[in-house]
Amino acid sequence: MKIFRRIRHKLIFDNKKVQYLKYALGEIVLVVIGILIALQINNWNQKRINKNTEQIYLNGLKQEFQTSKLKLEELIKINKKNYSGAKKIIELSAKNNDSIKESSFSKLLVETFSDDVAFNSNNSLLVEMINSGNLKNLSNTELRKQLTNWISTLEDISRQEEELSNQRIKVLDIFRTDKYSLNTIFQQAGVSNDFGLPKTEKQVNNLSLLKSREFENNIILFIITSIATEKSHYKPLLDDLNSILKLINNEID
């Protein structure tokens, strides 16, 4: 800068006004160019930081949604196992009770109604991104849209699962009466120890349940709700999961 000042002073001293103006203009141009270069470098650096941040988020989201996919696939299997068992119970109700082993019936009841169905997805990072406004760090507009819709879809899934749980409870409510024995069912199914229940010599015949119209109706409603949960909710949700994972993978370097 001292050199530039000396040049300016010499031009003024030598009364070379035209050359001074040209020099001053050139110096201004150099300063402007320097500023523009500095801004460009800063812009490149910021883009690099944003890209690195985006990649960190994308990899974290990929892990979350891969885990959620595994959970959903397992849940679909459990739900199918539940309504398949319920269908077998309906088939048994059409048979002669004398040909049915009560131990087989008890095992079928336990296998069908022991597992509740609820999808617990991994959303901690996604929720943090939405709440903090960091979802904007994702450059893919379609991905941002699907991630936003994902939360509302889960709320719809939760309502359906609540309805399915209610149908399951209605089936099991029949065991709150003194006509049937859960203890007998657990003993014959070999799961009494799992609940820390003592074995008893006195057992109740539960096969009369297969003649109950109320029990049959509740089983059928449970089957219908289970199948609707799979076809109208879980399978479309799995499609959404695959679509989100595809978009994430496309954005990961």
N, C-alpha and C positions, 0 to 999 in steps of 0.2 A: 504493500500500500504506500510505503514511503517513496518508492520509485515512481508510482503514479502521481503522487503529489509534486515531486520534483519536476516531472514532465509538464504538469499543468502550470507550475510557477514559471518554468523557462519559456513556455509559449506565451504567457501573459507578459513576461518581462520583455520578450522580443517583439511584442505587439502583433503577434500572429493570431488575430481573432478568429479567422475562418478555420485555421488548423485547430485552434483550441476548441471551437464548437464541435468540429468533427471528432476530435479526440474525446470530448465530454460525452457526445452521443454514443460513441463506441464503448466507452466505459459503462454507460447506463445499460447498453445492450448486453455487455458481459455480465453485469450484476443480475439482470433479469434472467439470462440463460442459466446462471449459477443457481438462482432461486428455483427455476423450473426443474433443473436437474435434482436439486435437493428434495423438492416435492415429489418428483417421480420415484426417487430412491425410497423415500418414506412410504409412498403408496405401495411400491413393490414389497417392502418389508411388512406393511400391514396386511397385504394380501397373503403373504407367506404365513403370518401369525394366524390369520383367519382360517387358512387352509389346514394348518396343523391342528387348530382347535376343532374344526369340522371333522377331521379324521379321528380324533380322540372320541368325539361324540358318536360317530358312526360305528366305530368298533365296539363301544360300550353298548349301544342299542342292538347291535348284531348279537352280542352275547345274551342280552336280555330276551330278545325275541326267539332265539334258538332254544333257550331254556323253556320259554312259554310254549313253544311248539311241541316240545317233548311232553310237557305236562298235559297239553290238550289232547295229544294223540293217545296218551295213557288214559285220560278221562273218558274219551270216546269208547275205548275198549271196556272200561268199567261199566259205563252206561249201557252198552250193548249186552254185556254179561247180565246186568240187572234185568233188562226187559226180556231177554231170552229166557231167563229163569222164571220170570213171571208168566210167560207164555206156556212154559212146561206145567206150571201150577194149574192154569186154565185147562190144559189137556188132561191133567189128572182128575179134575172135577167132573169130567165127562165119563170117567171110567168107574167100574165097580170098586168101591172102597175096599172090598175084601181082598182084592189083588194088589193092593198098594201097601208097601212096607212103611210103617210110620217113621222108621229111622231115615229112610230115603226122603220122605216128605220133610222131615225136620232139617236135614242137610240142605235141601233145596231152598227152604225158607231162609236159612242163615246165609247161604250164598247169594240169594237174591236181594236181601234187605239189610245186610250188614254194612254195606258201603254207601255212604251218602255221596252225592255228586255236586262238586263245587269247583269252579275254575279259579285258581289263584295264580294269576299271571305275574310275571316280574316286570314291574313298571317304575321302580324307584328313580332310575335315571330319566326316563321320559317325563315323569311328573315334575322332577326337579327342573328340567329344561323348559317345560310349559310355565311353571310358576315363576321362574326367573326371567322369562322372556328369551332364553337362549335357543329356542326352537328356530329363531330367525337365522342362526348360524348355519343352518342346513340350506344349501343353495338350490336343492331340487324341490321345486314347488309342489309337485305331485306327492313326494315323500312327506313334506310338511302337512299336506292336506290329509293324507291317510293316517298319519300319526295322531293328528288332532281328532279325527273321527274314531280312532281306536278306543279312546277313553269312553266316549258315549256308547259305543258298541258293547263294551264291557258292562256298562250299567244295564243295558237291555238284557244281556246274558244273565246277569245277576237276578233280575226279576223273573226270568224263566226258570232259573234254578230254584228260586224260592217257591214257585208254583209246583215244581217237581217234588221238592222236599215236603210240601204240604200233602201231596198225594201219597207219598211214602208214609207219612205219619198217620194218615187216615187208615191205611192198611194195617199198620201196627197198633192202632188204637184198640182194635178188637181184643188184644191181649191184656187190656186193662181191666177186663171183666174177670169174673171168677169161673167162667166156663172153660177157659183154655189155660195152658201152662207154658210160660216161657222157659221155666226151669227144665221141664221135660224136653223141650226142643233143644236147649243148649246141651243137655246131657247126651241126648241121642246123636247130636251133631258133633259131639266131642270137643266142645269149646267152653265148657264150664270153667275149666282151670284158667282160661284167658281172662275171665271176669272175676276170678277168685270166689266162685260160687261152690258151696258144699254139695256133694251128691246126696240125693234122697232116694229112699227105696220106693216111696209112693210116687207113681207117675200117672199123668192124665193123658187120655187118648185125645189127640188133637185132630184126628182124621175127619171128624164131623165138620170141620171148617170147610172142607171141600163140598159140603152140601149147603153151605150158607150163601144165599143170594147176595147179601150185603158184602160179604168177603169177596165174592166173584166180581161184583160191580166195581169195588174199590181197586181190585187187581187190574181190571180192564182199563180203568181211568189212569192208573199208574203206567200201564203199557203205552197208552196213547200219548200221555204227556212225555214219557221217556223218548219215544220215537220222534215226536215233534221237536224235542230239545236237540236231538241229533241232527235231523234233516234241516230244520229251519234256523238253527242257531250254531251248533258246534261245527258243522261242515262248512257253512259260509264263513265262520270265524277262522277256520283253518285256511280257507282260500285267502282271506285278508292277511293272515300271517305270512303265507308264502309270497304274496304280492309285496308286502313290506320288506321282507328279507331280500327279495330280488332287487328292489330299488336300492336298498342299503348296499348290497354287494356291488351293484353297478357304480356306486359312488366311492367305494373304497379303493384307494390306490394300491 
